[in-house]
Amino acid sequence: MSAIPRTVYEEEHELFRSSVKKFLETEAAPYHAQWEKDGQVDRALWLKAGEQGFLSPSVKEEYGGVGVDFRYNAIVDEECGRSGFTGIGWGLHSDIAVPYIERYGSEEQKQKYLPKCVSGEIVMAIAMTEPAAGSDLQGIKTTAVKDGDDYIINGSKTFITNGQHADLVIVVAKTDPTAGAKGISLFLLEAGTPGFEKGKNLEKIGLKAQDTSELFFQDVRVSKDQLLGEEGMGFIYMMQDLPQERLNVSIIAIANAESILEQTVSYVKERNAFGKSIATFQNTQFKLAELETQVSVARVFLDRCLELHIEHKFDSVMAAKAKLMTTDLQCKVIDECLQLHGGYGFMWEYPVARAFADSRVQRIYAGTNEVMKLIIGRDLLK
């Protein structure tokens, strides 16, 4: 398979990639199957990753990070996606949750939390989704009512990535239920706070090693110091940060699709049917040719999206296009590759089977692909 040269990365990035890849081979590969049975990765993996500088590398040096650009985050995402180690929730932590503190947190909040987020002592989650509110963030029911200098939080969340491991959760709540989007605020809530309970680790059709939980809040009292940013600005903050979240999803999608495609090319060369390698069949060659072309085109587009993000030019519409295209393609590639594996593709021991189950949620979270179409369509017709 001929690869198009990737100009978005430089030599130092590839050196970093090598260290990430080696780490995953030694610290994740031997244990991931067991983690799938356990429903979560070993908590010690976070501390080991922190020691190597793989968590939130873009955090400024004054807060314990390295202060590099998002390409380093992207490399971690790519290698996790390529390896199929979907239990590792570093992307949610580094690319989605931690940046909220970086951008909107007070100096006190940054000093208190960011160094431990980088070291792996703190695992972060972000609690947006509710049982009756997924992509419609304005429909959330969780409330945070002022009581003197405190807020009292009541409500529940579901499908929260890193929910079991989370030491610190960004809770999305309505501080003014009558104000619509302008009545949504964000709070930093520490695990162990009275009234804050983690529900069961949810059983999913894929992402078996990823801890995903329900969270419950019953009269949880937090001080005004735990308000993240300004009251009533939560919805705007989320809209500003969604492009990076959708880029994270897109990066994982294409890296995973590339990996499964490469594995399938190797498989069809070795597998025989009707007395010859199935790689010699015209159907096999045509299918692989189509998939390789589509993945190559997607890779070039996605690398350009990454460049735009580094240049602070990656907007919500481009993010919607990237998320829609890459996740649809990921699912298509893996489905076609599973078919080329025949019955073995349906066996859990084969990476293509795991990828088939794991990839399906990519079209749902970070905003469903139907919502991505709405964003793109409204921009076209405005």
KEKE-3310 file (N, C-alpha, C; in steps of 0.2 Angstrom, whole numbers, plus 5000, padded with zeros to 4 digits):
npx = (5004:5004:5008:5003:5014:5015:5014:5010:5016:5032:5050:5052:5039:5037:5046:5041:5029:5034:5038:5025:5019:5028:5025:5012:5013:5019:5013:4999:4995:4997:4987:4975:4964:4960:4956:4945:4936:4935:4929:4935:4951:4967:4969:4982:4988:4986:4994:5006:5006:5006:5018:5026:5023:5012:4999:4988:4998:4999:4996:5002:5019:5020:5010:5013:5013:5019:5018:5016:5010:4993:4996:5003:4994:4986:4994:4994:4981:4979:4988:4982:4969:4974:4979:4968:4965:4953:4949:4956:4955:4961:4960:4947:4950:4962:4960:4947:4941:4951:4955:4945:4947:4959:4956:4945:4946:4949:4964:4967:4960:4967:4980:4977:4972:4977:4991:4990:4982:4990:4999:4992:4987:4975:4960:4949:4932:4918:4902:4889:4879:4862:4849:4838:4843:4853:4862:4855:4859:4853:4843:4845:4842:4847:4850:4857:4856:4857:4863:4866:4883:4885:4881:4868:4867:4857:4851:4855:4866:4871:4880:4894:4910:4925:4919:4919:4933:4935:4941:4938:4925:4917:4903:4888:4875:4859:4858:4849:4834:4825:4831:4835:4848:4856:4856:4864:4877:4894:4902:4915:4917:4922:4926:4919:4913:4899:4883:4886:4886:4893:4886:4882:4895:4892:4886:4891:4889:4901:4917:4922:4932:4932:4927:4911:4899:4884:4880:4875:4867:4863:4857:4869:4882:4891:4904:4905:4917:4919:4913:4915:4922:4911:4895:4881:4887:4890:4885:4889:4903:4904:4900:4911:4921:4918:4922:4936:4934:4926:4936:4945:4938:4937:4950:4954:4945:4949:4963:4960:4952:4962:4971:4964:4961:4974:4977:4967:4971:4983:4977:4969:4978:4984:4973:4964:4953:4942:4954:4963:4972:4961:4965:4967:4955:4944:4933:4938:4950:4944:4936:4945:4953:4944:4941:4954:4957:4947:4950:4963:4960:4952:4962:4971:4962:4959:4971:4973:4963:4968:4980:4973:4967:4978:4982:4972:4960:4950:4934:4917:4909:4918:4922:4911:4909:4921:4919:4907:4911:4922:4919:4908:4914:4924:4915:4910:4922:4926:4916:4916:4928:4927:4918:4926:4934:4926:4918:4927:4929:4918:4922:4927:4940:4947:4954:4946:4933:4931:4934:4923:4912:4916:4917:4904:4898:4904:4898:4888:4892:4898:4890:4877:4878:4868:4865:4877:4875:4864:4871:4880:4871:4863:4873:4876:4864:4862)
npy = (4994:5010:5025:5042:5055:5063:5079:5087:5083:5084:5079:5078:5076:5063:5056:5057:5050:5037:5034:5034:5023:5012:5012:5009:4996:4989:4992:4992:4982:4969:4968:4972:4964:4958:4969:4972:4962:4966:4978:4990:5000:4997:5007:5012:5013:5026:5034:5030:5034:5048:5050:5048:5059:5059:5063:5077:5085:5098:5107:5121:5124:5130:5125:5112:5105:5102:5111:5111:5110:5105:5094:5084:5079:5074:5064:5054:5051:5045:5034:5027:5024:5017:5006:5000:5000:5003:5005:5015:5030:5043:5053:5059:5065:5073:5080:5085:5087:5093:5105:5114:5118:5124:5135:5142:5142:5148:5156:5150:5138:5132:5131:5122:5110:5107:5102:5090:5083:5082:5074:5062:5059:5065:5060:5065:5069:5073:5079:5079:5073:5067:5056:5060:5069:5071:5074:5087:5099:5109:5104:5099:5094:5094:5104:5119:5127:5143:5146:5156:5158:5147:5133:5122:5106:5096:5081:5070:5061:5052:5039:5043:5045:5039:5038:5030:5030:5044:5058:5071:5080:5089:5097:5099:5111:5118:5135:5144:5140:5146:5153:5147:5143:5152:5150:5140:5133:5129:5117:5112:5097:5087:5070:5061:5071:5075:5068:5066:5053:5039:5029:5012:5004:5005:4993:4989:4988:4989:4996:4989:4990:5002:5013:5018:5028:5030:5045:5053:5066:5073:5085:5091:5101:5114:5126:5143:5145:5134:5135:5135:5146:5159:5162:5156:5155:5143:5135:5142:5141:5127:5126:5132:5123:5111:5109:5105:5093:5085:5084:5076:5064:5062:5060:5048:5040:5039:5034:5021:5015:5015:5006:4994:4991:4989:4977:4969:4968:4960:4949:4944:4940:4928:4920:4906:4901:4890:4885:4894:4910:4922:4935:4935:4936:4946:4953:4955:4963:4974:4979:4982:4992:5002:5006:5009:5020:5029:5031:5036:5048:5054:5055:5065:5076:5076:5079:5091:5098:5097:5105:5117:5118:5120:5132:5140:5141:5132:5129:5127:5122:5116:5106:5099:5093:5085:5076:5070:5064:5056:5047:5040:5034:5027:5017:5011:5006:4996:4988:4982:4976:4967:4958:4953:4945:4935:4921:4922:4935:4938:4934:4937:4937:4942:4957:4965:4962:4967:4980:4983:4983:4993:5004:5009:5018:5030:5037:5043:5049:5065:5073:5068:5061:5065:5078:5084:5085:5094:5106:5108:5109:5121:5131:5131:5136:5148)
npz = (5000:4995:5003:5005:5007:5023:5027:5038:5050:5058:5060:5074:5079:5074:5081:5094:5091:5090:5103:5109:5102:5106:5120:5120:5115:5125:5137:5136:5125:5130:5140:5136:5132:5144:5151:5143:5148:5161:5160:5161:5160:5168:5182:5185:5172:5168:5177:5172:5159:5161:5167:5156:5148:5140:5142:5140:5133:5128:5137:5146:5151:5164:5171:5172:5160:5143:5134:5120:5103:5096:5088:5094:5103:5094:5088:5099:5099:5086:5087:5097:5091:5079:5085:5091:5104:5112:5125:5132:5138:5135:5125:5127:5140:5138:5126:5126:5139:5148:5141:5144:5157:5154:5146:5151:5165:5181:5188:5200:5199:5188:5193:5203:5198:5184:5184:5190:5181:5170:5175:5177:5189:5191:5183:5171:5167:5157:5159:5150:5142:5145:5151:5143:5135:5122:5109:5109:5118:5124:5130:5142:5159:5172:5186:5194:5207:5215:5231:5243:5244:5237:5226:5222:5216:5206:5198:5184:5174:5159:5150:5151:5148:5155:5167:5178:5183:5184:5193:5193:5187:5174:5175:5167:5169:5172:5177:5175:5172:5164:5154:5142:5131:5136:5150:5154:5163:5168:5179:5191:5198:5211:5213:5226:5233:5244:5240:5227:5216:5208:5195:5189:5179:5163:5152:5135:5117:5111:5113:5125:5135:5139:5152:5156:5162:5172:5181:5196:5204:5219:5228:5228:5235:5230:5230:5224:5219:5212:5200:5183:5173:5167:5174:5165:5153:5149:5137:5126:5128:5126:5113:5107:5110:5104:5090:5092:5099:5089:5080:5086:5087:5073:5069:5076:5069:5056:5058:5063:5053:5043:5049:5050:5037:5032:5039:5033:5020:5022:5027:5016:5007:5013:5015:5008:4996:4986:4981:4979:4983:4991:4988:4974:4968:4958:4964:4977:4975:4969:4979:4989:4982:4981:4994:4999:4991:4995:5009:5008:5002:5012:5022:5018:5018:5031:5037:5033:5039:5052:5051:5049:5062:5070:5066:5070:5063:5061:5059:5066:5055:5046:5055:5057:5044:5044:5054:5050:5038:5040:5050:5045:5034:5041:5047:5036:5029:5039:5039:5026:5026:5036:5030:5020:5028:5030:5039:5050:5052:5061:5073:5089:5093:5082:5076:5067:5070:5083:5080:5072:5081:5090:5082:5079:5087:5085:5075:5083:5096:5101:5095:5084:5068:5060:5066:5062:5048:5048:5053:5043:5032:5036:5035:5022:5017:5022)
capx = (5000:5008:5006:5004:5018:5011:5018:5008:5021:5039:5054:5051:5033:5038:5050:5036:5025:5038:5038:5019:5018:5031:5022:5006:5014:5022:5009:4992:4994:4996:4982:4968:4959:4957:4952:4938:4932:4935:4925:4939:4958:4970:4970:4989:4990:4985:5000:5012:5006:5008:5026:5029:5021:5007:4992:4988:5005:4998:4996:5008:5024:5019:5005:5015:5013:5025:5016:5017:5003:4989:4998:5005:4988:4983:4998:4992:4974:4981:4991:4976:4965:4977:4980:4962:4964:4948:4947:4960:4951:4965:4957:4942:4953:4967:4958:4940:4939:4956:4955:4940:4950:4964:4953:4940:4947:4952:4971:4967:4958:4972:4985:4975:4970:4981:4997:4988:4979:4996:5003:4988:4984:4968:4957:4944:4926:4914:4895:4884:4873:4857:4844:4833:4846:4860:4865:4852:4862:4849:4837:4847:4837:4851:4850:4862:4852:4861:4861:4871:4889:4885:4876:4865:4866:4852:4850:4858:4870:4873:4885:4899:4916:4929:4915:4921:4939:4935:4942:4936:4920:4914:4895:4884:4869:4855:4858:4843:4830:4820:4835:4837:4855:4860:4855:4868:4884:4899:4905:4920:4915:4927:4923:4918:4908:4893:4878:4888:4887:4894:4882:4886:4898:4887:4888:4890:4890:4908:4921:4921:4937:4931:4922:4906:4895:4879:4882:4869:4868:4857:4858:4877:4883:4898:4905:4905:4924:4919:4910:4920:4921:4906:4888:4877:4891:4892:4883:4894:4910:4904:4900:4918:4926:4916:4927:4942:4931:4925:4942:4948:4934:4939:4957:4953:4941:4954:4968:4957:4951:4968:4974:4960:4962:4980:4976:4963:4976:4987:4973:4967:4984:4985:4967:4963:4946:4942:4960:4968:4971:4956:4967:4967:4948:4942:4929:4943:4954:4940:4934:4951:4955:4939:4942:4961:4956:4943:4954:4969:4957:4950:4968:4973:4958:4959:4978:4972:4959:4973:4984:4969:4966:4984:4982:4966:4956:4946:4928:4912:4906:4923:4923:4905:4911:4926:4916:4902:4914:4927:4915:4904:4919:4926:4911:4910:4928:4927:4910:4918:4934:4924:4915:4932:4937:4921:4916:4932:4927:4913:4925:4929:4947:4950:4953:4941:4927:4931:4933:4916:4908:4919:4916:4898:4896:4908:4893:4883:4894:4901:4885:4876:4880:4862:4866:4882:4871:4860:4876:4883:4866:4861:4878:4875:4858:4860)
capy = (5000:5016:5030:5049:5058:5067:5085:5090:5081:5085:5074:5078:5073:5056:5053:5056:5044:5030:5033:5032:5016:5008:5012:5005:4989:4986:4994:4991:4976:4962:4968:4975:4959:4957:4975:4972:4958:4970:4984:4997:4999:4997:5014:5013:5015:5034:5037:5028:5038:5054:5050:5048:5065:5057:5066:5084:5088:5105:5111:5126:5122:5133:5121:5105:5102:5103:5118:5109:5111:5100:5089:5079:5076:5070:5058:5050:5049:5041:5028:5023:5022:5012:5000:4997:5000:5008:5007:5020:5037:5048:5058:5063:5068:5077:5084:5088:5090:5097:5111:5118:5122:5129:5141:5146:5141:5154:5154:5145:5131:5130:5128:5116:5104:5105:5098:5083:5081:5080:5068:5056:5059:5066:5058:5070:5067:5079:5076:5083:5069:5065:5051:5063:5075:5069:5080:5093:5101:5114:5101:5096:5095:5095:5111:5121:5133:5147:5146:5160:5158:5140:5131:5115:5103:5090:5079:5064:5061:5045:5038:5047:5042:5039:5039:5026:5032:5051:5061:5077:5080:5095:5095:5104:5112:5125:5139:5148:5136:5150:5157:5143:5142:5157:5148:5134:5134:5123:5117:5107:5093:5082:5064:5060:5076:5072:5069:5065:5046:5036:5023:5006:5004:5003:4987:4992:4983:4990:5000:4985:4991:5009:5014:5022:5027:5035:5050:5056:5072:5074:5091:5092:5108:5116:5133:5147:5144:5128:5137:5136:5152:5164:5159:5157:5155:5136:5133:5146:5137:5120:5127:5134:5118:5106:5108:5100:5086:5082:5083:5070:5058:5061:5057:5041:5036:5037:5030:5015:5013:5013:5000:4988:4990:4986:4970:4965:4967:4955:4943:4941:4937:4922:4916:4903:4898:4888:4883:4900:4915:4926:4941:4935:4937:4952:4957:4957:4968:4980:4982:4985:4997:5007:5008:5012:5027:5033:5032:5041:5055:5056:5056:5071:5081:5077:5082:5098:5100:5097:5111:5123:5119:5123:5139:5143:5142:5126:5131:5122:5119:5111:5101:5094:5089:5080:5071:5066:5060:5051:5042:5036:5030:5022:5011:5008:5002:4991:4983:4979:4972:4961:4954:4950:4940:4929:4920:4924:4942:4938:4931:4943:4937:4946:4965:4968:4961:4972:4987:4983:4984:4999:5010:5011:5024:5036:5041:5045:5054:5072:5076:5063:5063:5069:5085:5087:5087:5100:5111:5109:5112:5127:5135:5131:5139:5154)
capz = (5000:4995:5007:5003:5012:5027:5028:5044:5055:5057:5063:5082:5080:5073:5087:5099:5089:5091:5110:5111:5100:5110:5126:5120:5114:5131:5143:5134:5121:5134:5145:5134:5132:5151:5152:5140:5152:5167:5159:5162:5160:5174:5184:5185:5166:5168:5180:5168:5153:5164:5168:5149:5145:5135:5144:5139:5132:5125:5143:5147:5156:5171:5174:5172:5153:5139:5130:5113:5099:5096:5084:5099:5105:5088:5088:5104:5096:5080:5089:5101:5085:5075:5089:5093:5111:5113:5132:5134:5138:5135:5121:5131:5145:5135:5120:5127:5146:5151:5138:5147:5162:5152:5142:5155:5172:5185:5189:5206:5196:5184:5198:5208:5194:5178:5185:5191:5175:5166:5178:5178:5196:5190:5177:5170:5163:5156:5160:5146:5140:5150:5148:5139:5131:5119:5105:5111:5124:5127:5133:5149:5165:5178:5188:5199:5210:5220:5238:5246:5239:5234:5221:5224:5209:5206:5191:5182:5167:5157:5144:5153:5147:5161:5172:5184:5185:5185:5199:5192:5182:5172:5175:5163:5172:5171:5182:5174:5167:5159:5149:5137:5130:5140:5157:5155:5166:5169:5186:5192:5203:5213:5216:5234:5235:5246:5235:5220:5216:5201:5194:5187:5173:5158:5147:5129:5112:5109:5118:5131:5140:5141:5158:5154:5168:5174:5186:5199:5209:5224:5233:5229:5236:5227:5231:5218:5216:5207:5194:5178:5168:5169:5174:5159:5147:5147:5131:5122:5129:5123:5106:5105:5110:5100:5084:5094:5101:5083:5076:5090:5084:5066:5069:5078:5064:5050:5060:5064:5046:5040:5052:5048:5030:5031:5041:5029:5014:5024:5028:5010:5004:5016:5015:5002:4994:4979:4979:4978:4988:4989:4985:4967:4966:4956:4969:4983:4972:4967:4985:4992:4978:4982:5001:4999:4988:4999:5015:5006:5001:5019:5026:5015:5020:5038:5039:5031:5045:5058:5050:5050:5069:5073:5063:5073:5057:5060:5062:5067:5049:5044:5060:5056:5038:5045:5058:5046:5032:5043:5054:5040:5031:5046:5048:5029:5028:5043:5037:5020:5028:5040:5025:5016:5032:5030:5046:5055:5054:5066:5079:5093:5093:5076:5077:5063:5074:5089:5077:5070:5087:5093:5078:5078:5092:5082:5072:5088:5100:5099:5090:5079:5061:5057:5068:5057:5042:5050:5053:5036:5028:5037:5033:5015:5015:5026)
cpx = (5004:5004:5007:5008:5014:5015:5016:5013:5028:5043:5052:5044:5033:5042:5045:5031:5028:5037:5031:5017:5021:5028:5016:5007:5016:5017:5001:4991:4993:4990:4975:4963:4956:4954:4945:4933:4931:4930:4929:4947:4961:4971:4977:4992:4990:4992:5006:5012:5008:5015:5029:5027:5016:5000:4993:4995:5004:4997:5002:5012:5023:5013:5006:5015:5020:5024:5017:5010:4999:4991:5001:4999:4985:4987:4996:4985:4975:4983:4986:4971:4968:4978:4974:4961:4959:4946:4951:4957:4955:4963:4952:4945:4957:4964:4951:4939:4945:4956:4950:4943:4956:4961:4949:4941:4950:4960:4971:4965:4964:4978:4983:4974:4975:4987:4995:4985:4984:4999:4999:4985:4977:4965:4950:4938:4922:4906:4890:4878:4868:4852:4839:4836:4853:4863:4861:4854:4858:4843:4839:4842:4841:4852:4856:4859:4857:4858:4866:4877:4890:4880:4874:4863:4862:4851:4854:4861:4871:4878:4891:4906:4921:4925:4917:4928:4939:4936:4939:4931:4918:4907:4892:4877:4866:4855:4852:4839:4826:4824:4837:4845:4859:4860:4859:4875:4888:4901:4910:4918:4920:4923:4924:4915:4902:4887:4879:4890:4888:4889:4886:4890:4894:4890:4886:4891:4898:4911:4921:4926:4936:4925:4918:4901:4889:4882:4875:4871:4862:4859:4866:4878:4890:4898:4906:4912:4924:4915:4916:4918:4915:4899:4885:4881:4893:4890:4888:4901:4910:4904:4907:4922:4924:4920:4932:4939:4929:4931:4946:4944:4936:4946:4957:4950:4946:4960:4966:4955:4957:4971:4970:4960:4969:4980:4972:4967:4980:4983:4971:4972:4985:4979:4966:4955:4946:4949:4965:4967:4965:4958:4967:4960:4947:4938:4933:4947:4950:4938:4939:4953:4950:4940:4949:4960:4953:4947:4960:4966:4955:4956:4971:4969:4958:4966:4977:4968:4964:4977:4979:4968:4972:4985:4976:4961:4951:4939:4923:4909:4911:4923:4917:4906:4916:4923:4911:4906:4918:4924:4911:4909:4922:4922:4910:4916:4928:4922:4913:4924:4932:4921:4921:4935:4932:4919:4921:4931:4922:4916:4928:4937:4951:4949:4948:4934:4926:4930:4926:4911:4910:4917:4909:4896:4899:4903:4887:4886:4897:4896:4883:4877:4874:4863:4872:4879:4868:4865:4878:4877:4864:4867:4878:4869:4857:4860)
cpy = (5006:5022:5037:5052:5063:5073:5089:5089:5082:5079:5073:5075:5065:5052:5052:5050:5037:5029:5031:5025:5011:5007:5008:4997:4985:4987:4992:4984:4970:4962:4970:4970:4958:4963:4975:4967:4962:4976:4991:4995:4999:5005:5016:5015:5023:5037:5035:5033:5045:5055:5051:5055:5064:5061:5074:5087:5095:5110:5115:5123:5124:5129:5113:5102:5103:5110:5117:5110:5105:5094:5083:5076:5071:5064:5052:5047:5044:5034:5023:5020:5017:5006:4996:4997:5005:5009:5013:5027:5043:5054:5062:5067:5074:5082:5088:5091:5095:5104:5116:5122:5127:5135:5145:5145:5147:5151:5149:5138:5128:5127:5122:5110:5102:5101:5091:5079:5078:5074:5061:5055:5060:5064:5062:5066:5073:5076:5081:5079:5067:5060:5054:5068:5072:5074:5087:5095:5106:5111:5097:5098:5096:5102:5112:5128:5136:5147:5149:5160:5151:5139:5124:5112:5097:5088:5072:5065:5053:5045:5042:5043:5043:5040:5036:5029:5040:5053:5068:5077:5087:5094:5101:5105:5118:5129:5144:5144:5140:5154:5153:5142:5146:5156:5142:5136:5128:5123:5111:5104:5087:5076:5064:5066:5074:5074:5067:5057:5044:5030:5017:5008:5001:4997:4989:4987:4983:4994:4996:4987:4999:5010:5019:5022:5032:5039:5053:5061:5073:5079:5091:5099:5109:5124:5137:5147:5138:5129:5138:5141:5156:5160:5161:5157:5148:5134:5136:5142:5130:5121:5128:5128:5112:5104:5103:5093:5082:5080:5077:5064:5057:5057:5050:5037:5034:5033:5022:5011:5011:5007:4994:4986:4987:4979:4966:4963:4961:4948:4940:4938:4929:4917:4913:4901:4896:4886:4888:4905:4920:4933:4941:4936:4945:4956:4959:4963:4975:4983:4985:4992:5003:5010:5011:5019:5032:5035:5037:5048:5058:5058:5063:5077:5082:5080:5089:5101:5101:5103:5117:5124:5122:5130:5143:5145:5137:5128:5125:5118:5114:5105:5096:5090:5084:5075:5067:5061:5055:5045:5037:5032:5025:5016:5007:5003:4996:4985:4979:4974:4966:4956:4950:4945:4934:4928:4922:4931:4943:4936:4937:4943:4941:4953:4968:4967:4966:4979:4988:4986:4991:5005:5013:5017:5030:5040:5044:5051:5060:5075:5070:5066:5066:5076:5088:5089:5093:5106:5113:5112:5119:5133:5136:5136:5146:5160)
cpz = (5000:4998:5004:5009:5016:5029:5035:5050:5053:5061:5071:5083:5079:5078:5093:5098:5091:5098:5112:5108:5104:5117:5126:5119:5120:5137:5142:5130:5125:5138:5142:5134:5139:5153:5149:5145:5159:5166:5160:5162:5167:5176:5183:5178:5165:5171:5175:5162:5155:5164:5161:5145:5139:5136:5144:5138:5130:5131:5144:5152:5163:5174:5174:5165:5150:5135:5122:5109:5099:5092:5089:5102:5100:5087:5093:5102:5091:5082:5093:5096:5081:5079:5091:5100:5113:5121:5135:5133:5138:5131:5124:5136:5142:5130:5121:5134:5149:5148:5141:5153:5160:5149:5147:5163:5175:5186:5195:5203:5192:5188:5202:5204:5188:5179:5186:5185:5170:5169:5179:5185:5196:5184:5177:5165:5162:5155:5156:5145:5146:5147:5143:5135:5129:5116:5106:5117:5128:5131:5140:5154:5172:5180:5193:5201:5215:5227:5242:5241:5236:5229:5223:5217:5210:5199:5190:5175:5165:5151:5145:5153:5152:5167:5179:5187:5187:5192:5199:5186:5180:5171:5172:5166:5171:5177:5182:5169:5162:5154:5143:5137:5135:5148:5158:5158:5167:5176:5186:5198:5205:5215:5223:5237:5238:5241:5228:5220:5208:5201:5192:5181:5168:5153:5140:5123:5110:5114:5125:5136:5142:5147:5156:5159:5168:5180:5189:5204:5213:5229:5234:5230:5234:5228:5224:5215:5211:5201:5189:5173:5171:5170:5168:5153:5145:5140:5126:5122:5126:5116:5103:5105:5107:5094:5086:5095:5094:5079:5080:5087:5077:5065:5071:5073:5058:5052:5061:5058:5043:5042:5050:5041:5028:5033:5037:5022:5016:5024:5021:5006:5007:5016:5009:5002:4987:4976:4977:4983:4986:4987:4978:4964:4964:4961:4975:4981:4971:4974:4989:4989:4980:4989:5002:4996:4992:5006:5013:5005:5008:5023:5024:5018:5028:5041:5038:5037:5051:5057:5051:5058:5072:5071:5066:5068:5056:5063:5063:5061:5047:5049:5059:5049:5040:5049:5054:5041:5035:5047:5050:5036:5035:5046:5041:5028:5032:5041:5031:5022:5032:5035:5021:5021:5033:5037:5051:5057:5059:5072:5083:5094:5088:5077:5073:5067:5080:5086:5074:5075:5090:5089:5077:5081:5089:5078:5076:5092:5097:5094:5085:5072:5057:5059:5063:5051:5042:5050:5047:5031:5029:5035:5025:5013:5018:5022)
residu = (MET:SER:ALA:ILE:PRO:ARG:THR:VAL:TYR:GLU:GLU:GLU:HIS:GLU:LEU:PHE:ARG:SER:SER:VAL:LYS:LYS:PHE:LEU:GLU:THR:GLU:ALA:ALA:PRO:TYR:HIS:ALA:GLN:TRP:GLU:LYS:ASP:GLY:GLN:VAL:ASP:ARG:ALA:LEU:TRP:LEU:LYS:ALA:GLY:GLU:GLN:GLY:PHE:LEU:SER:PRO:SER:VAL:LYS:GLU:GLU:TYR:GLY:GLY:VAL:GLY:VAL:ASP:PHE:ARG:TYR:ASN:ALA:ILE:VAL:ASP:GLU:GLU:CYS:GLY:ARG:SER:GLY:PHE:THR:GLY:ILE:GLY:TRP:GLY:LEU:HIS:SER:ASP:ILE:ALA:VAL:PRO:TYR:ILE:GLU:ARG:TYR:GLY:SER:GLU:GLU:GLN:LYS:GLN:LYS:TYR:LEU:PRO:LYS:CYS:VAL:SER:GLY:GLU:ILE:VAL:MET:ALA:ILE:ALA:MET:THR:GLU:PRO:ALA:ALA:GLY:SER:ASP:LEU:GLN:GLY:ILE:LYS:THR:THR:ALA:VAL:LYS:ASP:GLY:ASP:ASP:TYR:ILE:ILE:ASN:GLY:SER:LYS:THR:PHE:ILE:THR:ASN:GLY:GLN:HIS:ALA:ASP:LEU:VAL:ILE:VAL:VAL:ALA:LYS:THR:ASP:PRO:THR:ALA:GLY:ALA:LYS:GLY:ILE:SER:LEU:PHE:LEU:LEU:GLU:ALA:GLY:THR:PRO:GLY:PHE:GLU:LYS:GLY:LYS:ASN:LEU:GLU:LYS:ILE:GLY:LEU:LYS:ALA:GLN:ASP:THR:SER:GLU:LEU:PHE:PHE:GLN:ASP:VAL:ARG:VAL:SER:LYS:ASP:GLN:LEU:LEU:GLY:GLU:GLU:GLY:MET:GLY:PHE:ILE:TYR:MET:MET:GLN:ASP:LEU:PRO:GLN:GLU:ARG:LEU:ASN:VAL:SER:ILE:ILE:ALA:ILE:ALA:ASN:ALA:GLU:SER:ILE:LEU:GLU:GLN:THR:VAL:SER:TYR:VAL:LYS:GLU:ARG:ASN:ALA:PHE:GLY:LYS:SER:ILE:ALA:THR:PHE:GLN:ASN:THR:GLN:PHE:LYS:LEU:ALA:GLU:LEU:GLU:THR:GLN:VAL:SER:VAL:ALA:ARG:VAL:PHE:LEU:ASP:ARG:CYS:LEU:GLU:LEU:HIS:ILE:GLU:HIS:LYS:PHE:ASP:SER:VAL:MET:ALA:ALA:LYS:ALA:LYS:LEU:MET:THR:THR:ASP:LEU:GLN:CYS:LYS:VAL:ILE:ASP:GLU:CYS:LEU:GLN:LEU:HIS:GLY:GLY:TYR:GLY:PHE:MET:TRP:GLU:TYR:PRO:VAL:ALA:ARG:ALA:PHE:ALA:ASP:SER:ARG:VAL:GLN:ARG:ILE:TYR:ALA:GLY:THR:ASN:GLU:VAL:MET:LYS:LEU:ILE:ILE:GLY:ARG:ASP:LEU:LEU:LYS)
# end
